[in-house]
């Protein structure tokens, strides 16, 4: 367990080092210039000086010092030096790919770096200016608008419905004019930077061109700029370097530029290596072959529910509540029936909520008498007519709540009522009209004419359920389930057909869903997507549709009738023709593909990590890593504190 925790710690810290750019950049180093210029480490023909090592440790310490109390100094130093060596090797390998044209650094890349450099310096001077104003007794609310944080009073968030698109792993080729690294033009950039920071120009409001700073504010702005330069000069003098104002500014700009450049180069290299996991140019094993996808699917089928090794896979592959799990593709021989529903939540308005909250039993969960009384009051309020007239805001094509003028110039949420299926301008009316359009168009296709009756039924079910999912993204006020749970936003909520096995779902929702399931039972199967029912809970009204019914067991069997094992080709063909649910165009094949891709090249993917480890090993085996003046934890810490 200790080794495992240390490994996790190392990974976290290494990631921080890889992605860190400017944490702790106000570097305080007090050693002799001669000592700082000594070589600390050699990697191939590249040298890392003590000063560079101290700067790396500064960022490492700023990000990770809170973890230090749990590990001894030797472990911390091992992780630090490993991260320094690994990052440098990655950059060296990336430079080779730039030299041979495999990786392209574009003018756009460089412009993006300069924008970040300018923004960084600008933010430092902003901070100084705020300090000056604060010392002068100026309240934050009275700061110039350009110094105030942008306040977002809106609670809106885009929940735009987007159909699934299959994205295979490919090499990303750079576009644009290649950048000439020898044409640095640092002098021109510093001139632009000073204009960006200080110049008053009433003719422009282009932030990236020239700052429009009122003339009366320039004195304090210049004072803040002088403080920035003074800090740089102080550090330069402490390290016995040229402290002329132009020199220290140039050195700081070059330092920050280098950090952003290396971060960009590191990211480009990582993206390239991850793209090669698809087997580009036969340089690497194809990690996404049909054989590998078939094997992954078989492992998921045969995994134990209790196995921690596949727990994350289950969370991704199935939908669940906090206490009840829907194992759609688990071949465990249990006869429970599970089904899924998608819903649109229309919340009670404020007046109705006030009435309900004033009702005895509203907050009582254990006293049945009070609770029953409350439920009767709620049911009496939520009559059919009441439900039909309830209104909800809705989101437009951009995914944000639609606004309209209330007649006074104030923009308010535009509302729409639930209504009836034959009532235009309501949720149900709009759904019915759009469904009729889609079915009419589908029925006119050659594809439809060539289908069997069973295929037609299934296709129509998909049209209904996918449309209802689109409406849930457009109208539902349960926005948390749309984005907070990966699968419930796509498939709906999974429910057991057993009474009172509700998991974390509210009782009314679960029972209403079971009633919908029972109503859809036609004796030979279930009419998926046929009906929309309204269920009232404490949250409001749920418009609910049955979107899938699942028996535990294999959705795609690994064997043929009679017990013959399917070949990988046959199994993959079945996976490609099986949708993960009625609510998505994603096939089971695509889902397993994406799962493998995520495990390899996602946020916690192993492919690039394995590649880096192999690189470091190759450098070690070739004796290309040499510690010349290896600094201890004490020496590095003392250097930061100026001792």
C-alpha positions in Angstrom: 0.0 0.0 0.0 2.9 2.4 0.8 4.5 1.8 -2.6 1.1 2.4 -4.3 0.6 5.7 -2.4 4.1 6.8 -3.3 3.5 6.0 -6.9 0.3 8.0 -7.0 2.0 10.9 -5.3 4.8 10.7 -7.9 2.4 10.8 -10.7 0.5 13.8 -9.3 3.7 15.7 -8.8 5.1 14.8 -12.2 1.9 16.0 -13.8 2.1 19.3 -11.9 5.7 19.7 -13.2 4.7 18.9 -16.7 1.8 21.3 -16.8 3.2 24.1 -14.6 4.2 27.2 -16.3 4.3 30.2 -14.0 3.6 29.0 -10.4 6.0 30.7 -8.1 7.7 32.7 -10.8 8.8 35.5 -8.4 12.0 33.6 -7.9 14.2 34.6 -5.0 17.6 33.0 -5.4 20.6 34.2 -3.5 23.8 32.4 -4.5 26.9 33.6 -6.2 26.6 34.1 -9.9 29.5 31.7 -10.5 27.9 29.0 -8.3 24.5 29.4 -10.1 26.1 29.0 -13.5 27.7 25.6 -12.4 26.3 22.6 -14.2 24.0 20.6 -12.0 22.9 18.0 -14.5 23.7 16.7 -18.0 21.1 15.0 -20.2 22.8 14.0 -23.5 24.5 17.2 -24.8 22.2 19.4 -22.8 23.2 21.0 -19.5 21.0 22.2 -16.7 22.6 24.8 -14.4 22.0 25.1 -10.7 20.0 28.3 -11.3 17.7 26.4 -13.7 17.4 23.6 -11.3 16.5 26.0 -8.4 13.8 27.6 -10.6 12.3 24.2 -11.4 12.3 23.4 -7.7 10.6 26.7 -6.9 7.6 25.8 -9.1 7.7 22.2 -7.8 7.7 23.5 -4.2 5.0 26.0 -4.7 2.6 23.4 -6.1 3.4 20.4 -4.0 4.8 21.5 -0.6 1.5 20.6 1.2 2.3 17.0 0.4 5.8 17.1 1.8 4.8 16.4 5.3 3.7 12.8 4.3 7.0 11.8 2.7 10.7 11.8 3.6 13.2 14.1 1.9 14.7 11.3 -0.1 11.4 10.3 -1.7 10.6 14.0 -2.5 14.0 14.5 -4.1 13.7 11.3 -6.1 10.3 12.5 -7.5 11.6 16.0 -8.2 14.7 14.9 -10.0 12.8 12.3 -12.0 10.3 14.9 -13.1 13.1 17.3 -14.1 14.9 14.6 -16.1 11.7 13.3 -17.7 10.5 16.8 -18.7 13.8 17.6 -20.2 14.0 14.4 -22.2 10.5 14.9 -23.5 11.5 18.4 -24.7 14.6 17.1 -26.4 12.6 14.4 -28.2 10.1 17.0 -29.2 12.8 19.2 -30.6 14.0 16.3 -32.8 10.5 16.0 -34.2 10.4 19.7 -34.9 13.7 19.5 -36.7 12.6 16.7 -39.0 9.2 18.4 -39.7 7.0 15.9 -37.8 5.9 18.5 -35.4 5.1 22.0 -36.8 5.3 25.1 -34.8 3.1 27.7 -36.5 3.0 31.5 -36.4 -0.3 31.1 -34.6 1.4 29.0 -31.9 4.0 31.7 -31.3 1.4 34.5 -31.3 -0.6 32.5 -28.7 2.6 32.3 -26.5 3.2 36.1 -26.8 -0.4 36.8 -25.8 0.2 34.7 -22.7 3.4 36.4 -21.9 1.8 39.9 -22.2 -1.1 38.8 -20.1 1.2 37.4 -17.4 3.2 40.7 -17.2 0.0 42.7 -17.3 -1.5 40.7 -14.4 1.7 41.4 -12.3 1.3 45.1 -12.8 -2.4 44.9 -12.2 -1.6 43.3 -8.8 0.8 46.1 -8.0 -1.7 48.8 -9.0 -4.4 47.2 -6.8 -1.9 47.3 -3.9 -1.2 51.0 -4.4 -4.9 51.8 -4.5 -5.6 49.7 -1.5 -2.8 51.5 0.5 -4.3 54.8 -0.5 -7.6 53.7 1.0 -9.5 53.1 -2.2 -12.2 50.5 -1.9 -12.2 47.6 -4.3 -15.6 48.7 -5.7 -14.0 52.0 -6.7 -11.1 50.5 -8.6 -11.0 51.3 -12.3 -13.2 48.9 -14.3 -10.2 47.3 -16.0 -8.9 46.2 -12.5 -12.1 44.7 -11.3 -13.0 41.1 -11.6 -15.7 40.3 -14.1 -18.7 39.3 -12.1 -21.0 36.8 -13.5 -24.4 37.2 -11.8 -26.0 34.7 -14.1 -26.5 31.1 -13.0 -27.1 30.0 -16.6 -25.0 27.4 -18.2 -25.1 25.9 -21.6 -26.6 22.4 -21.7 -26.9 22.1 -25.4 -28.0 18.7 -26.7 -25.3 17.3 -29.0 -25.7 13.9 -30.7 -22.9 11.5 -30.2 -20.1 11.7 -32.9 -17.6 8.9 -33.2 -14.1 10.3 -33.1 -11.3 7.9 -34.1 -7.7 8.6 -32.9 -5.7 10.3 -35.7 -2.5 12.2 -36.0 -3.2 15.9 -35.7 -1.3 17.7 -38.4 -0.5 21.4 -37.8 -1.9 24.0 -40.1 -0.5 27.4 -40.9 2.9 28.9 -41.7 5.8 27.4 -39.9 7.6 29.6 -37.5 11.3 30.5 -37.9 12.8 30.0 -34.4 15.8 32.2 -35.3 13.5 35.2 -35.9 12.8 36.0 -32.2 12.4 39.8 -32.4 12.5 40.3 -28.7 13.1 44.0 -29.0 9.9 44.5 -31.0 7.9 42.5 -28.6 9.1 44.5 -25.6 8.1 47.7 -27.3 4.6 46.3 -27.9 4.5 45.1 -24.3 5.2 48.5 -23.0 2.4 49.9 -25.2 0.1 47.2 -24.0 0.8 48.0 -20.4 1.0 51.8 -20.3 0.1 53.6 -23.5 -3.1 55.8 -23.4 -4.9 55.8 -26.7 -8.5 57.1 -26.8 -8.9 55.9 -30.4 -8.9 52.2 -29.7 -10.5 49.7 -27.3 -8.6 46.7 -28.8 -7.1 45.1 -25.7 -4.6 43.1 -27.7 -3.5 46.2 -29.6 -3.2 49.0 -27.1 -4.7 49.6 -23.7 -7.2 52.4 -23.4 -6.1 53.7 -20.0 -7.5 57.1 -19.0 -4.8 59.7 -18.7 -5.6 60.4 -15.1 -4.8 56.8 -14.2 -1.5 56.6 -15.9 0.5 58.0 -12.9 -0.5 55.1 -10.7 -0.1 52.7 -13.6 3.4 53.9 -14.1 4.1 53.5 -10.4 2.8 49.9 -10.5 5.1 49.3 -13.6 8.1 50.7 -11.6 7.3 48.4 -8.7 7.4 45.4 -11.2 10.8 46.5 -12.6 12.1 47.2 -9.0 11.3 43.6 -8.0 13.1 42.3 -11.0 16.1 44.6 -10.3 16.2 43.4 -6.6 16.4 39.8 -7.7 19.1 40.6 -10.3 21.2 42.4 -7.7 20.8 39.6 -5.2 22.2 37.2 -7.8 24.9 39.6 -9.0 23.4 40.2 -12.4 23.0 43.3 -14.6 20.2 45.2 -12.9 19.5 47.8 -15.6 15.8 48.2 -16.1 15.8 47.3 -19.8 18.0 44.3 -19.1 15.9 42.8 -16.3 12.7 43.4 -18.3 14.2 41.6 -21.3 15.4 38.7 -19.1 12.0 38.3 -17.5 10.2 38.4 -20.8 12.6 35.8 -22.2 12.2 33.6 -19.1 8.4 33.6 -19.2 8.4 33.1 -23.0 10.7 30.1 -22.6 8.3 28.6 -20.0 5.3 29.0 -22.2 7.2 27.8 -25.3 8.3 24.6 -23.5 4.7 24.0 -22.2 3.4 24.3 -25.8 6.1 22.1 -27.2 5.5 19.5 -24.4 1.8 19.5 -25.2 2.3 19.1 -28.9 4.6 16.2 -28.3 2.2 14.5 -25.9 -0.7 14.9 -28.5 1.5 13.4 -31.2 2.6 10.4 -29.1 -1.0 9.7 -28.0 -2.1 9.9 -31.6 0.4 7.1 -32.5 -1.5 4.8 -30.2 -3.8 4.1 -33.1 -1.0 2.4 -35.0 0.0 5.2 -37.3 2.5 4.2 -40.0 2.8 0.8 -38.4 5.3 2.4 -35.9 3.3 1.1 -32.9 1.0 -1.7 -32.1 -2.6 -0.9 -33.0 -4.3 -0.4 -29.6 -7.7 -0.2 -31.2 -7.8 -3.3 -33.4 -11.0 -5.4 -33.6 -9.2 -8.1 -31.6 -8.5 -5.7 -28.7 -12.0 -4.3 -28.7 -13.5 -7.8 -28.7 -11.2 -8.8 -25.8 -12.1 -5.7 -23.8 -15.8 -6.4 -24.3 -15.4 -10.0 -23.1 -13.5 -8.8 -20.0 -16.4 -6.4 -19.2 -18.9 -9.2 -19.5 -17.0 -11.6 -17.3 -15.9 -9.1 -14.6 -17.2 -9.4 -11.1 -19.6 -6.6 -9.9 -17.4 -6.3 -6.8 -14.1 -6.1 -8.6 -12.4 -2.8 -7.9 -10.4 -3.2 -11.1 -13.4 -2.6 -13.3 -15.4 -0.4 -11.1 -14.7 2.7 -13.2 -15.5 0.8 -16.3 -18.9 0.0 -14.8 -19.6 3.5 -13.9 -18.9 4.6 -17.4 -20.6 1.7 -19.1 -23.8 1.7 -17.1 -26.0 4.2 -15.4 -26.7 4.1 -11.7 -28.0 5.9 -8.7 -25.9 6.1 -5.5 -27.2 2.7 -4.2 -28.6 0.8 -7.2 -26.6 -0.1 -10.3 -27.8 -0.9 -13.7 -25.5 -3.5 -15.2 -26.6 -3.5 -18.7 -23.9 -5.6 -20.1 -23.1 -7.9 -17.2 -23.7 -11.6 -17.9 -24.5 -12.4 -14.2 -27.5 -14.8 -14.3 -30.0 -12.8 -12.2 -33.6 -12.3 -13.3 -34.0 -8.7 -12.2 -35.5 -6.4 -14.9 -34.1 -2.9 -15.3 -35.4 -0.1 -17.4 -34.5 3.5 -18.1 -36.6 6.7 -18.4 -35.7 10.1 -19.6 -37.4 13.1 -18.0 -38.1 16.8 -18.3 -38.4 18.5 -14.9 -40.6 21.5 -14.6 -40.2 23.0 -11.2 -43.0 24.4 -9.0 -43.2 28.2 -9.1 -42.4 30.2 -6.0 -46.0 30.7 -4.9 -46.7 27.0 -5.1 -43.5 26.2 -3.2 -44.4 28.6 -0.5 -47.8 26.9 -0.1 -46.3 23.5 0.0 -43.6 24.5 2.5 -46.2 25.9 4.8 -48.0 22.6 4.8 -47.7 20.3 7.8 -45.5 17.4 7.0 -43.4 19.1 4.3 -40.1 18.5 6.2 -41.3 15.4 8.1 -39.8 12.2 6.7 -40.6 9.7 9.5 -44.1 10.6 10.7 -46.4 8.9 8.2 -49.5 10.9 9.3 -48.0 14.2 8.6 -46.4 13.0 5.5 -49.6 11.6 4.1 -51.4 14.9 4.9 -48.7 16.8 3.0 -48.9 14.5 0.0 -52.6 14.9 -0.2 -52.2 18.7 -0.2 -49.5 18.4 -2.9 -51.7 16.1 -5.0 -54.7 18.4 -4.7 -52.5 21.3 -5.9 -51.1 19.4 -8.9 -54.4 18.8 -10.8 -54.2 18.0 -14.5 -55.0 21.6 -15.4 -52.4 22.8 -13.0 -49.7 20.6 -14.5 -50.7 21.7 -18.1 -50.3 25.4 -17.2 -47.0 25.1 -15.4 -44.2 26.9 -17.2 -40.5 26.4 -17.6 -37.7 28.4 -19.2 -36.1 26.9 -22.2 -32.7 27.0 -23.9 -32.1 28.0 -27.5 -29.7 26.6 -30.1 -26.7 28.1 -28.3 -27.7 26.1 -25.1 -28.5 29.2 -23.0 -31.8 30.3 -21.5 -33.8 32.3 -24.0 -34.6 35.9 -22.9 -37.3 38.3 -23.8 -38.2 41.9 -23.0 -40.8 42.1 -20.3 -42.1 45.3 -21.7 -40.0 47.6 -19.4 -36.7 46.9 -21.1 -35.7 44.2 -18.6 -34.7 40.9 -20.1 -36.3 37.9 -18.4 -36.5 34.2 -19.0 -38.9 33.3 -21.7 -41.4 30.8 -20.5 -43.3 28.0 -22.1 -46.1 25.8 -20.6 -46.3 22.0 -20.5 -49.7 22.0 -22.3 -51.4 19.2 -24.3 -50.0 17.3 -27.2 -52.4 19.1 -29.5 -51.7 22.6 -28.1 -49.3 24.6 -30.2 -46.7 26.7 -28.4 -46.3 24.2 -25.5 -43.7 21.5 -24.7 -46.0 18.6 -25.5 -47.5 20.3 -28.5 -44.1 21.1 -29.9 -42.9 17.6 -29.3 -45.9 16.1 -31.1 -45.5 18.4 -34.1 -41.8 17.7 -34.4 -42.3 14.0 -34.0 -44.9 14.0 -36.7 -42.4 15.8 -39.0 -39.6 13.3 -38.4 -41.7 10.2 -38.7 -43.3 11.5 -42.0 -39.9 12.2 -43.4 -38.6 8.8 -42.3 -41.6 6.9 -43.7 -40.9 8.5 -47.1 -37.3 7.1 -47.3 -36.2 4.0 -49.3 -34.5 2.9 -46.1 -37.9 2.6 -44.4 -39.5 0.8 -47.3 -36.7 -1.9 -47.2 -37.1 -2.6 -43.5 -38.9 -5.5 -41.8 -41.7 -4.7 -39.4 -39.5 -5.3 -36.4 -36.8 -3.0 -37.9 -39.5 -0.3 -38.5 -40.7 -0.5 -34.9 -37.2 -0.2 -33.5 -36.3 2.7 -35.8 -39.4 4.6 -34.8 -38.7 4.0 -31.1 -35.3 5.5 -31.6 -36.7 8.6 -33.3 -39.1 9.1 -30.4 -36.6 8.6 -27.6 -33.8 10.6 -29.3 -36.3 13.5 -29.9 -37.4 13.4 -26.3 -33.8 13.5 -25.1 -33.3 16.6 -27.2 -36.4 18.1 -25.5 -35.0 17.3 -22.1 -31.8 19.2 -22.9 -34.0 22.1 -24.2 -36.6 22.3 -21.4 -35.6 20.3 -18.3 -34.8 22.3 -15.2 -32.9 19.2 -13.8 -29.8 20.5 -15.5 -27.5 18.7 -13.1 -28.5 15.3 -14.5 -27.8 16.6 -18.0 -24.1 17.2 -17.4 -23.4 15.9 -13.9 -23.9 12.2 -14.8 -22.4 11.1 -18.0 -24.9 8.4 -18.7 -28.1 9.7 -17.3 -27.8 12.7 -19.6 -27.7 10.2 -22.5 -29.7 7.2 -21.4 -31.9 8.4 -18.7 -32.2 7.1 -15.1 -31.9 3.3 -14.5 -34.5 1.8 -12.2 -35.2 -1.7 -10.9 -38.7 -3.1 -11.5 -38.9 -4.2 -7.9 -41.1 -2.0 -5.7 -39.3 0.2 -3.1 -35.9 -0.5 -4.6 -35.5 3.2 -5.5 -31.8 3.9 -4.8 -31.4 7.6 -4.5 -34.4 8.4 -6.7 -37.4 10.0 -5.1 -40.2 7.6 -4.4 -42.8 9.3 -6.7 -40.3 9.4 -9.6 -39.5 5.7 -9.3 -43.1 4.6 -8.8 -44.2 6.7 -11.7 -41.5 5.2 -13.9 -42.7 1.7 -12.9 -46.3 2.6 -13.8 -45.0 3.8 -17.1 -43.2 0.5 -17.6 -46.4 -1.5 -16.8 -48.4 0.6 -19.2 -45.9 0.0 -22.0 -46.1 -3.8 -21.6 -47.9 -5.2 -24.7 -47.5 -8.8 -23.8 -44.8 -9.5 -26.4 -42.5 -6.7 -25.3 -42.6 -3.1 -24.5 -43.7 -0.1 -26.5 -40.6 2.1 -26.0 -41.2 5.8 -26.4 -45.0 5.5 -26.9 -46.3 7.5 -24.0 -45.3 10.6 -22.0 -46.6 10.7 -18.5 -46.6 13.4 -15.8 -45.5 12.6 -12.3 -45.5 15.0 -9.4 -42.8 15.0 -6.8 -41.4 17.5 -4.3 -39.2 18.8 -7.1 -42.1 19.6 -9.4 -43.6 17.8 -12.4 -41.6 15.2 -14.3 -42.6 14.6 -17.9 -41.4 11.0 -18.3 -40.7 8.6 -21.2 -39.7 5.0 -21.1 -36.5 4.8 -23.1 -35.2 1.2 -22.6 -35.9 -2.1 -21.0 -33.0 -4.4 -20.1 -32.7 -7.9 -18.7 -29.4 -8.7 -17.0 -27.3 -10.6 -19.3 -25.4 -10.2 -22.5 -26.7 -7.7 -24.9 -24.3 -9.0 -27.5 -23.6 -12.7 -26.8 -20.1 -14.0 -27.4 -21.5 -17.3 -28.6 -23.8 -18.4 -31.4 -26.9 -20.5 -30.9 -25.7 -24.0 -30.1 -22.7 -22.7 -28.1 -20.2 -22.1 -30.8 -17.9 -19.2 -29.9 -18.0 -16.2 -32.2 -14.9 -15.1 -34.0 -13.6 -11.6 -33.2 -14.9 -10.4 -36.6 -18.4 -11.8 -35.9 -18.5 -10.3 -32.4 -17.3 -6.9 -33.6 -19.9 -6.9 -36.3 -22.6 -7.5 -33.7 -21.1 -4.7 -31.5 -21.2 -2.2 -34.3 -24.9 -3.0 -35.0 -26.0 -2.7 -31.3 -26.8 0.7 -29.8 -25.8 1.3 -26.2 -29.4 2.6 -25.7 -32.3 3.9 -27.6 -31.2 7.4 -26.6 -27.9 7.6 -28.5 -26.5 6.9 -31.9 -23.5 5.4 -30.3 -22.9 1.7 -31.0 -21.5 -0.6 -28.3 -18.4 -1.0 -30.5 -17.9 2.8 -30.4 -18.4 2.8 -26.7 -15.8 0.2 -26.0 -13.5 1.9 -28.4 -13.8 5.2 -26.5 -13.3 3.4 -23.2 -10.0 2.0 -24.4 -9.1 5.3 -25.9 -9.8 7.1 -22.6 -7.8 4.5 -20.6 -4.8 5.0 -22.9 -4.9 8.7 -23.8 -7.4 10.4 -21.6 -6.7 12.5 -18.5 -5.5 9.5 -16.6 -4.3 7.6 -19.7 -1.2 5.4 -19.4 0.1 5.5 -23.0 2.1 8.7 -22.7 3.3 7.8 -19.2 4.6 4.4 -20.5 6.3 6.2 -23.4 8.0 8.7 -21.1 9.2 5.9 -18.8 10.6 4.0 -21.8 12.4 7.2 -23.0 14.0 7.8 -19.6 15.1 4.1 -19.5 16.7 4.4 -22.9 18.6 7.5 -21.8 19.8 5.8 -18.7 20.8 2.7 -20.6 22.9 4.8 -22.9 24.5 6.6 -19.9 23.1 10.0 -21.1 22.0 11.2 -17.7 24.8 12.5 -15.4 24.4 14.3 -12.1 27.4 16.8 -11.9 26.5 18.8 -8.8 23.3 17.2 -7.4 21.7 19.6 -4.9 20.1 18.3 -1.8 16.6 19.3 -0.5 18.3 21.6 2.1 20.4 23.3 -0.5 17.4 23.9 -2.8 15.2 25.1 0.1 18.0 27.5 1.3 18.4 28.9 -2.2 14.7 29.8 -2.3 14.8 31.4 1.1 17.9 33.4 0.3 20.1 31.7 2.9 
